[in-house]
Amino acid sequence: MQKQVTACWQADDKSLVVSCPSSRGGGNYLVGVTQKNGTILIAHSCPASQKGLRCWHIDKALHAFKEWRWWDSDVKNANIKSVAKKIQLDQNWKQIPIPGIEIDDLLEVI
């Protein structure tokens, strides 16, 4: 199982949502990342995150968010907080290329 972001959506100017496969390959999890008041807030719901553990989904989403907001110096110094919350896909989000992924990496995911 590849531990990679498989899709990405821009929810608003400071919010990104990524899709990651479950570790067991039975589906996908959505991870929401936003920046607010000097904090990067990550919302996600998988078995590990529900137990308060940091899972690889969060790490990949945070990396994508930092790549997406590469020019924003506030991102580099922001505190990071994660919460266990289920994210549901919204038809108003705009699907975008996965930040920081090279075309060869993308072909491996497909």
Secondary structure, 3 states (H helix, E strand, C coil): CCCCCCEEEEEECCEEEEEEECCCCCCEEEEEEEEECCEEEEEECCHHHHCCCCCHHHHHHHHHHHHHCCCCHHHHHCEEEEEECCCCCCCCCEECCCCCCCHHHHHHHC
